[in-house]
Amino acid sequence: MIVKVALSGANRAFDQPFDYCVPVELEKKLQVGQMVGVPFGHRKKATPGYVVAILEDSEVADTSQDKKSELKAIESLLTKTPVVTNEQLRLAVEMRKRYFCSFSQALDTMLPPRISVKGGVKTRYARLVDRDAVLEMLETDAFRSQGHIRVSELLIDQEGLPVAEIKAAADVTDSVLQTLVKNEVLEIFSVEEERKAPEVVPYEKVKAPALRPAQKKALDILEDACRTSGEGRLKEYLLHGVTGSGKTEVYLQLGEKLLQAGKSVMVLVPEIALTPQMEQRIRSRFGLDVAILHSRLTLTERYEAWQRIARGDAKIVVGARSAVFAPLKNIGLIVLDEEHEATYKSGIKPRYHAADIARLRCLMHDAVLLLGSATPSVESYQRARDGRSTLLTLPERIGRAGRPTITLVDMKGVPKKGIHAIISESLQDALTDAFSRDEQAMILINRRGHARLTICQSCGHVLTCGSCEVALISHLNVHSKVQSKRLLCHHCDRIYQKPPACPSCGEDQLQEVGYGTQQVEDALNTLFPAAGVARMDQDTTVRRQSHAAILERFATDEAKILLGTQMIAKGHDFPNVTVVGILSADQLLNGDDFRAAERGFSLILQAAGRAGRGSLPGHVYIQAYNTEDATLKQVIAHDYDAFFETDAAYRKRLGYPPYSHLGIVLFSGHKEDETKKAAEQFHKLLQEAKARYEKYAGLTLLPVAKAPLSRLRNRYRYRLIVKGENRQLITEWLALVDDTMPTGLVSRAIDIDPYSML
């Protein structure tokens, strides 16, 4: 017997299945989709791989005995049963075509860690060597990397945590942990663990509420679509409902109908922070048949959830982006809640978009794809206008309060320093009134830290990172008794001490400008000392249960104010919130790429939608300097259609999505001249290919240019952009050059229809 094996982790240079013969004792145990250990090249250890095909005798009859004898044999079975399905093998083929990854890289992306480990497992744990010494280091600012601080904070109150969990929660690499081990801050040890499913506490059963007419109409249309064959066409629907209009209830009642019909359901959410609330609502309706998948779970939890899904024990999957690969069978519905969010797009290879994978899976299962949002992406709304999806609308809120009133607060003329520069008088009065009625408030400021930048008032010099060409952000050291400050780079995590004088002119005129979540928290505590502030940003959500703990504190009224970055603006439903403050709206609406206005409009309107979701009326205060901004006026009018017309016209003129596709090739290297030269060489080869092949004539190739963030982590960055109406041709054109041009010392990353242009 001969099998074809795709090597796990193989790059595009080895992107092909390799033939292996099968020992007689393994022949009856082998199935397509299993993982096996095989010899490859000169490696001493067996290489893991996926069995992608088993050749029948008739298929290998023509193979010579000499060739058969040259084949190496499979050494071991790494899994007793298949870990990838035929559907996932088909998905991997499509991902290879679309996302510049190898077949095996696509399969690796779909699977949770440890899938090939049988029985008990040895888990690498880490713990602090000396907790008191680490506390002193935190207090005295002895660390020089924010990554080191996040790891230390995570372990302060823990006896030890799995290394994989630390890396995910603290967003650090192995090198960060190795440095801490070298400096005798951490020690790493192994623990033998038995796999067992974590206990799940059932929620109290909740009865489905009656639907409003608009909800009922949408549900009837979706039910009919689920019963009707798509005949090979995608059944895609866009549920555009204003905030608080009951989109989630439509998801739940449609899911209930499908479960009764023997189908399975997948619900994707954009943020891990939203998963606990969505999980609670789904479990309270459907019981324990729900599997949760996201990166903050432990490896064992992810493995066990995956196995429950594969066995068919869980018919509903709730999770973030990667949950789209869950091995559900007989899918009837896939929901992308808050479909406009950029987090559905992967930022690392393979750079897939969850909506694209969901479309492929829905076609394979003849299932319904339901995209839900109060502020749909321009691409999704255009798909509905073009007839590629069907638009359903929920124009009114469920609660008696109706839509919140929105007040635009003009910050021009307000002193640049002091509490009033952060919390306007209008917003202060509204908060005072709300707290007097025992109501709650949410404050959005989409910048963490204490101050936005440090600038010399004498010469204008801005303090920047030595490794990245970006301004340093001032942060309070929360572990210091005197609340000392440090300067932090949000890109490479390096920490700097504030110099006594300007390094450019030598004058003692360094001043902090702007504010972030820490400074806003101080202002709110000063103004409302009895209210209690729950702050939710990247700095406060390192621990696994941080999101749930912060939201629980707010839900139980322990804190009257929920303050945070964009993670508080989406999906949360707190009926006692009557006031929402949105600070620095100008900053939200301005950015370095064509999606800036869309992101700002969506974030502001989503945040505004957190107010007045119960029976009490909601009031929103948007603080801005440019009060004539057209997008702000559309937000105040709750007018998505007007925003769409404006933004879509702008994109059409410049040839941006959804009216064309973009391909970006980003080059990065330690030497600027080498990086630029590599980008120019790639550009030249693209031009030559375009001249040689007529089919690429309609595509546009822009000149090589510095990336907006031209240096990060001591690497210089250049990019080139391709535009055109045919996505497949763009992919082919770039792949033609990428597969033939060596990488050398300059790395390159290719992204089709990127969500970040930086």
C-alpha positions in Angstrom: 0.0 0.0 0.0 1.2 3.5 -0.9 -0.1 6.7 0.8 0.5 10.4 0.0 1.6 12.4 3.0 1.6 16.2 3.3 4.3 17.3 5.8 3.1 19.4 8.7 4.6 22.9 8.6 6.0 22.5 5.1 6.4 25.8 3.3 5.6 26.4 -0.4 9.0 25.0 -1.4 7.9 21.6 -0.2 4.3 22.0 -0.9 3.5 18.6 -2.4 2.4 15.3 -1.0 5.2 12.7 -0.8 4.7 9.0 -1.4 5.4 6.5 1.4 4.8 2.8 1.7 2.9 1.4 4.6 4.1 -1.4 6.8 1.8 -4.4 6.8 0.9 -4.1 10.5 -0.4 -0.5 9.9 -2.3 -1.1 6.7 -5.7 -1.9 8.3 -5.3 1.0 10.8 -4.6 3.8 8.3 -7.2 6.3 7.2 -7.2 9.5 5.2 -6.9 12.4 7.6 -4.7 10.7 10.2 -1.4 12.1 11.3 1.7 9.9 10.8 5.4 10.2 11.6 7.5 9.8 8.5 11.2 10.0 7.7 12.1 13.0 5.5 15.5 14.1 4.2 18.3 13.9 6.7 16.2 14.6 9.8 16.9 12.3 12.7 13.4 12.6 14.1 10.3 11.5 12.3 8.4 14.4 10.7 4.6 14.7 11.4 2.4 14.7 8.4 -1.2 14.3 7.2 -2.3 11.3 5.1 -4.1 13.0 2.2 -4.7 9.9 0.0 -4.4 6.1 0.0 -3.7 4.7 -3.4 -5.5 1.6 -4.4 -3.6 -1.3 -5.9 -4.9 -0.4 -9.4 -3.4 3.1 -9.0 0.1 1.8 -8.2 0.1 -1.2 -10.6 2.2 0.6 -13.1 4.8 1.7 -10.6 8.0 -0.3 -11.0 9.3 -2.6 -8.2 12.5 -0.6 -8.1 10.6 2.6 -7.5 8.4 1.0 -4.9 11.5 -0.3 -3.1 13.0 3.2 -3.0 10.1 4.5 -1.1 10.5 5.2 2.6 8.0 3.7 5.0 5.7 5.4 7.5 7.3 5.0 11.0 4.3 5.5 13.3 0.7 6.6 13.6 0.4 9.8 15.6 -3.4 9.7 15.9 -5.7 6.7 16.1 -8.4 8.4 14.1 -8.5 11.1 11.4 -7.9 14.6 12.7 -8.8 16.4 9.5 -12.0 15.7 7.5 -12.4 15.5 3.7 -14.1 18.9 3.9 -11.0 20.4 5.6 -8.8 18.8 2.9 -10.9 20.6 0.3 -10.7 23.8 2.3 -6.9 23.6 2.4 -6.8 23.3 -1.4 -8.8 26.6 -1.6 -6.7 28.3 1.0 -3.5 27.5 -0.8 -4.9 29.2 -3.9 -6.1 32.3 -2.1 -3.7 33.0 0.8 -0.1 32.2 -0.3 0.2 29.4 2.1 1.1 25.7 1.6 -1.4 23.0 1.8 0.0 21.8 5.2 0.1 25.3 6.6 -3.6 25.6 5.9 -4.2 22.3 7.7 -2.0 23.3 10.6 -4.1 26.5 11.0 -7.3 24.5 11.3 -6.2 22.2 14.1 -5.7 23.0 17.8 -2.4 22.3 19.4 -1.6 18.8 20.8 -4.0 17.1 18.4 -1.3 14.5 17.6 -0.5 13.7 21.3 -2.1 10.6 22.7 -3.1 9.9 26.3 -1.4 11.8 29.0 0.7 14.8 28.0 3.7 16.6 29.4 3.0 20.3 29.5 5.6 23.0 29.8 4.7 25.3 32.7 6.4 28.5 33.8 6.4 30.2 37.3 8.2 33.1 38.9 11.5 32.2 40.7 11.0 34.8 43.4 7.7 36.6 43.6 8.9 39.3 46.0 11.8 40.1 43.8 9.5 40.5 40.8 7.2 42.8 42.7 10.2 45.0 43.6 11.3 45.0 39.9 7.8 46.0 38.9 7.7 48.8 41.4 11.1 50.2 40.6 10.7 49.9 36.8 13.5 47.4 36.4 12.0 45.8 33.4 12.8 47.1 29.9 10.1 45.4 28.0 6.3 45.6 28.4 6.2 41.9 27.3 8.3 41.1 30.4 5.9 43.1 32.5 2.8 41.4 31.1 4.3 37.9 31.8 5.2 38.9 35.3 1.8 40.4 36.1 0.1 37.3 34.7 2.1 35.0 37.1 2.1 37.2 40.2 -0.9 35.4 41.7 -0.3 32.0 40.0 1.7 29.0 41.1 2.4 28.4 37.4 0.7 28.5 34.0 1.2 26.6 30.8 3.8 28.3 28.6 1.4 28.2 25.6 -1.3 30.0 27.7 1.2 32.6 28.8 2.3 33.3 25.3 -1.3 33.8 24.1 -2.5 35.8 27.1 0.6 38.1 27.3 1.0 38.2 23.5 4.7 37.3 23.7 7.1 35.0 21.9 9.4 32.2 23.1 12.3 34.6 23.0 10.6 36.9 25.6 10.2 33.9 28.0 13.8 32.7 27.3 15.1 36.1 28.3 13.2 36.0 31.5 14.6 32.5 32.2 18.1 33.7 31.4 17.6 36.6 33.9 16.3 34.2 36.5 12.9 35.8 36.7 11.1 32.6 35.4 11.7 28.9 35.6 10.1 26.4 33.2 9.2 22.9 34.2 7.1 20.0 32.9 3.9 18.6 34.3 2.3 15.3 33.4 -1.3 15.9 32.8 -4.2 13.6 32.0 -6.7 14.9 29.4 -10.1 15.4 30.9 -12.9 17.7 29.8 -13.4 20.7 32.0 -16.6 20.8 34.0 -19.3 23.1 32.6 -21.9 24.6 34.9 -25.3 24.6 33.2 -27.1 27.9 33.0 -30.7 28.4 34.1 -33.0 27.7 31.1 -34.5 30.8 29.5 -37.6 30.8 27.4 -37.4 32.5 24.0 -39.2 35.9 23.9 -41.9 36.8 21.4 -40.5 38.5 18.3 -41.3 41.9 16.9 -42.8 42.0 13.4 -39.5 42.9 11.7 -37.7 40.1 13.6 -40.4 37.6 12.6 -40.3 38.6 9.0 -36.5 38.1 8.9 -36.8 34.8 10.7 -39.4 33.5 8.3 -37.2 34.4 5.3 -34.2 32.7 6.8 -36.2 29.6 7.8 -37.4 29.3 4.2 -33.8 29.6 2.9 -32.7 26.9 5.3 -35.4 24.5 4.0 -34.7 25.3 0.4 -31.8 23.9 -1.6 -29.3 26.5 -2.9 -28.6 24.3 -6.0 -25.0 25.1 -5.8 -25.4 28.8 -5.1 -24.5 30.5 -1.8 -27.4 31.4 0.5 -26.0 34.5 2.1 -28.0 37.1 4.1 -27.0 40.4 5.6 -29.1 41.2 8.7 -28.7 45.0 9.1 -30.3 45.9 12.4 -29.8 49.1 14.4 -28.1 48.6 17.8 -30.5 46.9 20.2 -32.9 45.7 17.5 -32.7 42.1 18.5 -30.3 40.5 16.0 -29.1 38.0 18.5 -32.6 36.7 19.2 -33.0 36.1 15.4 -29.8 34.0 15.5 -31.0 32.0 18.5 -34.5 31.2 17.3 -33.2 30.3 13.8 -30.6 28.1 15.4 -33.2 26.4 17.6 -35.2 25.5 14.4 -32.2 24.1 12.8 -31.2 22.0 15.8 -34.7 20.5 15.9 -34.2 19.6 12.2 -30.9 17.8 13.1 -28.6 20.4 11.8 -25.6 22.1 13.5 -24.9 25.8 14.1 -21.8 28.0 14.3 -21.8 31.5 15.8 -18.7 33.6 15.4 -18.0 36.7 17.4 -15.1 39.2 16.7 -13.7 39.6 20.2 -12.9 37.2 22.9 -14.4 39.7 25.3 -17.8 39.1 23.6 -17.7 35.3 23.9 -18.7 34.9 27.6 -21.9 37.0 27.0 -22.8 35.2 23.8 -21.9 31.8 25.5 -24.2 32.6 28.4 -27.1 33.5 26.1 -26.7 30.4 24.0 -26.2 28.0 27.0 -29.2 29.4 28.8 -31.3 28.6 25.7 -29.7 25.3 24.5 -28.0 23.8 27.5 -24.7 22.0 27.4 -24.5 21.1 23.7 -22.4 24.2 23.1 -18.6 24.1 22.4 -16.5 27.3 23.0 -13.4 27.9 20.9 -11.0 30.8 21.3 -7.3 31.5 22.0 -7.7 32.2 25.7 -8.7 28.7 26.5 -6.0 26.3 27.8 -4.6 23.8 25.4 -6.6 21.0 27.1 -9.8 23.0 27.0 -9.3 23.7 23.3 -8.5 20.1 22.6 -11.5 18.7 24.5 -13.9 21.2 22.8 -12.5 20.2 19.4 -13.0 16.5 20.2 -16.6 17.1 21.4 -17.3 18.8 18.1 -15.6 16.0 16.1 -17.6 13.3 17.9 -20.9 15.1 17.3 -21.5 15.7 21.0 -21.7 19.5 20.5 -24.0 20.8 17.9 -23.4 24.5 18.4 -20.0 26.2 18.2 -19.4 29.7 19.6 -16.0 31.3 19.1 -13.7 33.9 17.6 -12.1 33.8 14.1 -10.4 30.4 14.2 -13.6 28.6 15.3 -14.7 28.8 11.6 -12.6 25.7 11.1 -14.4 23.6 13.8 -15.2 20.1 12.5 -18.9 20.5 12.6 -20.9 18.1 10.5 -24.2 18.7 8.8 -24.0 22.5 9.1 -27.2 24.4 8.6 -26.2 27.9 9.7 -23.1 30.0 10.1 -23.5 33.4 11.8 -20.9 36.2 11.7 -22.0 38.6 14.4 -20.6 42.1 14.0 -19.4 41.1 10.6 -17.8 44.4 9.9 -15.0 43.8 12.5 -11.4 43.7 11.2 -10.6 40.9 13.7 -12.2 38.4 11.3 -9.2 38.9 9.1 -6.0 37.0 10.2 -2.9 39.1 10.4 -0.5 36.2 10.1 0.0 33.5 7.5 -2.3 32.2 6.1 -4.1 35.6 6.0 -7.6 34.3 5.6 -10.9 36.1 6.3 -13.4 34.2 8.4 -16.2 35.3 6.1 -14.5 33.7 3.0 -14.0 30.4 4.9 -17.6 30.5 6.1 -18.8 31.0 2.5 -16.8 28.0 1.3 -18.2 25.9 4.1 -21.8 27.0 3.6 -21.5 26.1 -0.1 -20.2 22.6 0.9 -23.1 22.1 3.3 -25.8 24.0 1.4 -26.1 26.0 4.6 -27.2 29.6 5.2 -24.6 32.3 5.9 -25.9 35.1 8.1 -23.9 38.3 8.5 -25.2 40.6 11.3 -24.3 44.2 12.0 -25.6 47.6 12.9 -22.9 49.1 10.7 -22.1 46.6 7.9 -18.8 46.8 6.1 -18.9 48.6 2.8 -18.0 45.4 1.1 -20.9 43.4 2.6 -23.4 46.1 1.9 -22.3 46.4 -1.7 -22.7 42.6 -2.0 -26.3 43.0 -0.9 -26.8 45.8 -3.5 -25.3 43.7 -6.2 -27.6 40.8 -5.4 -24.8 38.4 -4.2 -26.5 38.4 -0.8 -30.0 39.3 0.5 -30.5 42.3 2.7 -32.8 42.0 5.8 -33.4 44.9 8.0 -34.4 45.5 11.7 -35.0 49.3 11.7 -36.2 49.8 15.3 -35.0 49.0 18.8 -36.8 46.4 20.9 -36.6 48.5 24.2 -39.2 51.1 25.0 -36.5 53.8 25.2 -35.9 53.9 21.4 -32.7 55.2 19.9 -30.4 57.2 22.2 -30.1 61.0 21.7 -26.7 62.1 20.5 -25.1 65.4 21.5 -22.0 66.6 19.7 -19.7 68.5 22.2 -17.5 71.1 20.6 -14.1 71.0 22.4 -12.7 74.1 20.6 -12.0 76.8 23.2 -11.8 74.3 26.1 -8.5 74.6 28.0 -6.0 72.0 26.8 -5.2 70.9 30.3 -7.2 69.8 33.3 -10.2 67.6 33.8 -12.4 69.6 31.5 -10.1 68.9 28.6 -10.8 65.2 29.2 -14.4 65.1 30.4 -16.4 68.0 29.1 -18.8 69.9 31.3 -21.8 68.6 29.4 -20.6 65.0 29.9 -19.9 65.6 33.6 -23.4 66.9 34.2 -24.9 63.9 32.4 -22.9 61.5 34.5 -23.9 63.3 37.7 -27.5 63.0 36.8 -27.2 59.4 35.8 -25.5 58.4 39.0 -28.1 60.3 41.1 -30.7 58.0 39.5 -28.5 54.9 40.2 -27.8 54.4 36.5 -24.6 53.5 34.8 -22.3 54.9 32.1 -19.7 53.7 29.5 -16.8 55.9 28.4 -14.9 55.1 25.2 -11.4 56.3 24.6 -9.6 54.3 22.0 -6.1 54.9 23.3 -4.5 53.1 26.2 -1.8 54.5 28.5 -1.6 57.9 30.2 -0.6 60.4 27.5 -0.4 60.1 23.7 3.1 61.6 23.2 5.9 63.6 24.8 7.0 66.7 22.9 9.5 69.5 23.5 7.7 72.8 23.7 11.0 74.5 22.8 12.0 72.8 19.6 9.0 70.5 18.8 11.0 67.3 19.1 8.8 64.2 19.8 10.2 61.3 21.8 10.2 58.2 19.6 11.2 54.6 19.9 14.8 53.8 19.0 13.7 50.6 17.2 10.5 51.9 15.6 9.7 55.2 14.0 6.7 55.9 16.2 6.0 58.1 19.1 6.4 56.7 22.6 3.3 56.5 24.8 3.4 57.6 28.5 2.2 54.9 30.9 1.7 55.0 34.7 3.5 52.3 36.5 0.6 50.9 38.5 2.9 48.9 40.7 4.8 52.0 41.9 3.7 53.6 45.2 4.4 57.0 43.7 2.7 56.3 40.4 5.8 56.8 38.4 5.7 57.1 34.6 7.5 55.3 31.8 7.5 55.6 28.1 6.4 52.6 26.1 6.5 51.7 22.4 3.2 50.0 21.5 4.8 48.1 18.6 8.0 46.5 20.0 7.1 46.8 23.8 10.4 48.5 24.7 10.3 50.6 27.8 12.2 53.9 28.2 12.6 56.3 31.1 11.6 59.9 30.5 14.8 61.9 30.0 15.3 65.0 32.2 15.7 67.3 29.1 15.0 67.2 25.4 17.6 65.0 23.7 17.4 67.3 20.6 17.9 70.8 22.1 18.7 70.1 25.7 15.9 72.3 27.1 13.9 71.3 30.0 10.6 71.7 28.1 9.3 68.2 27.7 5.5 68.1 28.0 2.9 65.3 27.7 0.2 65.8 25.1 -3.2 64.0 24.8 -4.6 61.3 27.1 -5.3 57.6 27.2 -7.4 55.2 29.4 -5.2 55.6 32.5 -5.5 59.4 32.5 -9.3 59.2 31.9 -9.6 56.7 34.8 -7.8 59.2 37.1 -10.1 62.0 36.0 -13.3 59.9 36.5 -12.1 58.8 40.0 -11.5 62.4 40.9 -14.9 63.6 39.6 -16.9 60.6 40.9 -15.0 59.0 43.7 -17.9 56.9 44.9 -18.9 55.6 41.4 -16.2 53.0 40.8 -14.5 52.7 37.5 -13.9 49.3 35.7 -11.2 49.8 33.1 -11.0 47.4 30.1 -8.1 47.6 27.8 -5.1 45.5 26.7 -3.3 46.3 30.0 -6.1 45.1 32.2 -7.1 42.0 30.3 -4.0 39.9 30.4 -5.3 37.1 32.7 -7.5 34.5 31.2 -10.7 35.5 33.1 -10.0 39.2 33.0 -12.7 40.1 30.4 -15.3 38.2 32.3 -14.3 39.5 35.7 -14.4 43.2 34.5 -17.7 42.7 32.9 -19.1 40.9 36.0 -18.0 43.8 38.2 -19.9 46.2 35.9 -23.0 43.9 35.5 -23.4 43.6 39.3 -23.2 47.4 39.7 -20.0 47.2 41.7 -18.7 49.8 39.2 -21.0 52.5 37.8 -18.6 53.3 34.9 -17.1 51.0 32.3 -14.2 52.7 30.7 -12.2 51.2 27.9 -10.9 51.0 24.3 -12.9 49.6 21.4 -13.4 46.3 23.1 -16.2 47.8 25.2 -18.1 49.2 22.2 -19.3 46.0 20.6 -22.1 43.6 21.5 -22.4 44.3 25.2 -25.9 44.6 26.5 -26.3 46.4 29.9 -29.9 47.7 30.3 -28.9 50.1 33.1 -26.5 52.1 30.9 -28.1 55.4 30.1 -25.0 57.6 29.3 -22.2 56.9 26.9 -19.3 59.3 26.4 -17.1 59.1 23.4 -13.8 61.0 23.8 -11.4 62.2 21.1 -13.8 61.4 18.2 -11.5 63.2 15.8 -8.8 60.6 16.4 -11.3 57.8 15.7 -12.2 59.2 12.3 -8.7 59.9 10.9 -6.2 57.2 9.9 -3.7 56.2 7.3 -5.8 54.1 4.9 -9.1 54.1 3.0 -11.0 52.3 5.8 -10.4 55.0 8.4 -13.8 56.7 8.0 -15.6 53.3 8.0 -13.8 52.2 11.2 -14.6 55.5 12.9 -18.2 55.6 11.9 -18.7 52.0 13.0 -16.9 52.4 16.3 -18.7 55.6 17.3 -22.2 54.3 16.3 -21.6 50.9 18.0 -20.4 52.6 21.2 -23.4 55.0 21.1 -25.6 51.9 20.8 -24.7 50.7 24.3 -26.9 53.5 25.8 -30.6 53.1 26.4 -30.9 49.4 25.6 -33.5 48.8 28.4 -36.5 50.8 29.3 -34.5 53.9 30.3 -33.7 56.5 27.6 -30.1 56.7 26.5 -27.9 59.8 26.0 -24.6 59.9 24.0 -22.0 62.7 24.2 -19.4 62.8 21.4 -16.5 65.1 22.1 -14.7 66.5 19.0 -12.9 69.5 17.7 -14.0 69.2 14.0 -17.7 69.4 14.6 -18.4 69.9 10.9 -17.1 66.5 10.0 -19.5 64.8 7.5 -19.1 61.4 9.1 -20.0 62.7 12.6 -23.2 64.3 11.2 -24.1 60.9 9.7 -23.5 59.3 13.1 -25.8 61.8 14.8 -28.5 61.2 12.3 -28.1 57.4 12.7 -27.9 57.4 8.9 -25.9 54.4 7.6 -27.1 54.7 4.1 -25.8 58.3 3.8 -22.4 57.2 5.1 -22.3 54.3 2.7 -23.1 56.5 -0.3 -20.3 58.9 0.7 -17.7 56.3 1.4 -18.5 54.1 -1.5 -18.3 57.0 -3.9 -14.8 57.8 -2.6 -13.6 54.2 -2.9 -15.0 53.9 -6.4 -13.1 57.0 -7.6 -9.8 55.6 -6.2 -10.4 52.0 -7.2 -10.5 50.5 -3.7 -12.6 47.5 -2.4 -15.4 46.7 -3.1 -14.9 48.0 -6.6 -11.5 46.4 -7.0 -9.2 44.1 -5.1 -5.8 45.0 -3.6 -2.7 42.9 -3.2 0.1 44.2 -0.9 3.6 42.9 -0.8 5.4 44.1 2.3 9.2 43.8 2.5 11.2 44.1 5.7 14.9 43.9 6.4 17.6 45.2 8.8 19.3 47.3 6.1 17.2 49.9 4.3 19.1 49.8 1.0 18.7 46.0 0.8 15.1 46.2 1.7 14.4 48.8 -1.0 16.4 46.9 -3.6 14.4 43.6 -2.9 11.1 45.5 -3.3 12.3 47.1 -6.6 13.5 43.7 -7.9 10.1 42.2 -7.2 8.4 45.2 -8.8 10.6 44.7 -11.9 9.8 41.0 -12.2 6.1 41.9 -11.9 6.4 44.3 -14.8 8.2 41.7 -16.9 5.5 39.2 -16.2 2.8 41.7 -17.1 4.5 42.4 -20.4 4.9 38.7 -21.1 1.3 37.6 -20.3 -1.6 39.6 -21.8 -4.1 38.5 -19.1 -2.3 40.7 -16.5 -2.6 43.8 -18.7 -5.7 45.1 -16.9 -4.0 45.1 -13.5 -2.4 48.2 -12.0 1.0 48.1 -10.3 1.9 51.1 -8.1 5.5 52.1 -7.5 7.6 50.9 -4.6 7.2 53.1 -1.5 8.0 53.2 2.1 5.3 51.7 4.3 3.5 54.2 6.5 5.2 52.6 9.5 8.6 52.7 7.8 10.6 51.0 10.6 9.4 48.6 13.2 11.5 46.5 15.6 14.7 47.6 13.8 13.5 46.4 10.5 13.0 48.8 7.5 9.7 48.3 5.6 8.8 49.0 2.0 5.8 47.9 0.1 4.2 47.7 -3.4 0.5 47.6 -4.2 -1.4 45.9 -7.0 -5.0 46.8 -7.9 -7.5 45.1 -10.2 -11.0 43.8 -10.5 -10.0 40.2 -10.8 -8.8 38.8 -7.4 -7.6 35.5 -8.9 -5.5 37.2 -11.5 -3.8 39.4 -8.8 -3.1 36.2 -6.8 -1.7 34.4 -9.8 0.5 37.4 -10.8 2.0 37.8 -7.4 2.5 34.0 -6.9 4.3 33.8 -10.2 7.0 36.1 -8.9 6.9 35.1 -5.3 7.5 31.4 -6.1 10.6 32.2 -8.3 12.3 35.0 -6.5 14.5 34.0 -3.5 13.8 35.6 -0.2 17.4 36.2 1.0 17.9 38.5 4.0 14.8 40.5 3.2 11.5 38.9 4.2 8.3 39.6 2.4 4.6 39.1 3.2 1.8 39.0 0.7 -1.8 39.9 1.6 -4.8 40.0 -0.7 -7.4 42.6 0.3 -5.7 43.5 3.6 -7.5 45.2 6.5 -4.4 47.1 7.5 -2.4 49.2 5.1 0.3 50.1 7.6 
